[in-house]
Amino acid sequence: MSKRIILDLMNRKVKLALIKGWKMRCPACGVGLLFSSYLKVRENCPNCNVYFHHHRADDDPAYLTILVVGHLIAPTLLWIFTNYTPNPLIVASTFSIASVGLPLFLLPRLKGSIIGIQ
């Protein structure tokens, strides 16, 4: 890596790196794509050539996804049932879709944020 890229990586701000990771972009330049598929991290950035192969997000994105989805779905489900008493079949189907769709949306974004912090 060139000296300029190393200095850019050392002076990077965490909040900006988190935002770039949430957008699934390179934490260094913010232009190149971070993932080559749904969750597979690229070897390097196609724009600035920063290497990503050493980043290990491991279980952090999955844990954070479960934490966020659980804290959103459970109180909402309780609130709906206590205030409106809807048809259980409609609630089950709606919350099943939400319980699958929300993690599919959040998982790559949280993984990008974890990589941005690293």
C-alpha positions in Angstrom: 0.0 0.0 0.0 1.2 3.5 -0.6 2.0 5.9 2.1 -0.9 8.1 1.3 -3.5 5.3 1.8 -1.9 4.3 5.1 -2.1 7.9 6.4 -5.7 8.1 5.2 -6.6 5.0 7.1 -4.9 6.2 10.3 -6.7 9.6 10.2 -10.1 8.2 9.4 -13.0 9.3 11.6 -15.1 6.6 13.2 -18.5 8.1 12.6 -17.7 8.7 8.9 -16.4 5.1 8.6 -19.6 3.8 10.2 -21.7 5.7 7.7 -19.7 4.5 4.8 -19.9 0.9 6.1 -23.7 1.2 6.6 -23.9 2.3 2.9 -21.9 -0.8 2.1 -19.1 1.2 0.6 -15.3 1.2 1.2 -14.5 2.8 4.6 -11.5 4.5 3.2 -12.8 6.2 0.0 -16.6 5.7 0.3 -16.9 5.0 -3.5 -16.0 1.3 -4.0 -18.3 -1.5 -3.1 -17.5 -3.4 0.1 -19.2 -6.7 -0.8 -18.9 -8.8 -3.9 -22.1 -10.6 -3.1 -24.7 -10.5 -0.2 -22.2 -10.9 2.6 -18.9 -11.8 0.9 -16.3 -9.1 1.5 -14.1 -8.1 -1.5 -10.4 -8.8 -1.5 -9.7 -5.1 -2.1 -11.6 -1.9 -3.0 -12.0 -1.5 -6.8 -11.6 2.3 -6.5 -8.7 2.9 -4.0 -7.2 -0.6 -3.8 -7.4 -0.8 0.0 -7.3 -4.5 1.1 -10.3 -5.9 3.0 -9.1 -9.6 3.3 -7.9 -9.0 6.9 -11.2 -7.7 8.2 -13.1 -10.3 10.3 -16.6 -9.3 11.4 -17.3 -12.9 12.6 -20.5 -13.1 14.7 -20.9 -9.4 15.6 -23.3 -8.5 12.8 -25.5 -11.5 13.4 -25.6 -10.7 17.2 -26.4 -7.0 16.5 -29.1 -8.0 14.0 -30.8 -10.3 16.4 -30.6 -7.7 19.2 -32.1 -4.9 17.1 -34.8 -7.1 15.5 -35.8 -8.6 18.8 -36.0 -5.2 20.5 -38.2 -3.9 17.6 -40.5 -6.9 17.0 -41.3 -8.1 20.6 -42.6 -4.8 22.0 -44.5 -4.0 18.8 -46.1 -7.5 18.9 -47.1 -7.0 22.5 -48.4 -3.5 21.9 -50.5 -4.6 18.9 -52.0 -7.6 20.8 -52.9 -5.6 24.0 -54.3 -2.5 22.2 -56.1 -3.9 19.2 -56.6 -7.7 19.7 -56.4 -8.5 15.9 -56.9 -11.8 14.2 -53.9 -14.0 15.3 -53.4 -15.4 11.7 -52.9 -11.9 10.3 -50.5 -10.9 13.1 -48.5 -14.1 12.7 -48.2 -13.7 9.0 -47.3 -10.0 9.2 -44.7 -10.4 12.0 -43.3 -13.5 10.2 -42.6 -11.4 7.1 -41.2 -8.6 9.3 -39.0 -11.0 11.3 -37.5 -12.3 8.0 -37.3 -9.1 6.0 -35.8 -6.8 8.7 -32.7 -9.1 9.4 -32.1 -9.5 5.6 -32.0 -5.7 5.3 -29.9 -5.1 8.4 -27.3 -7.9 8.3 -25.1 -6.5 5.4 -25.4 -3.0 6.7 -24.3 -3.9 10.2 -21.5 -6.1 8.8 -20.4 -3.1 6.7 -20.5 -0.9 9.8 -18.4 -3.4 11.8 -15.8 -3.5 9.0 -15.9 0.3 8.9 -15.0 0.4 12.6 -12.1 -2.1 12.0 
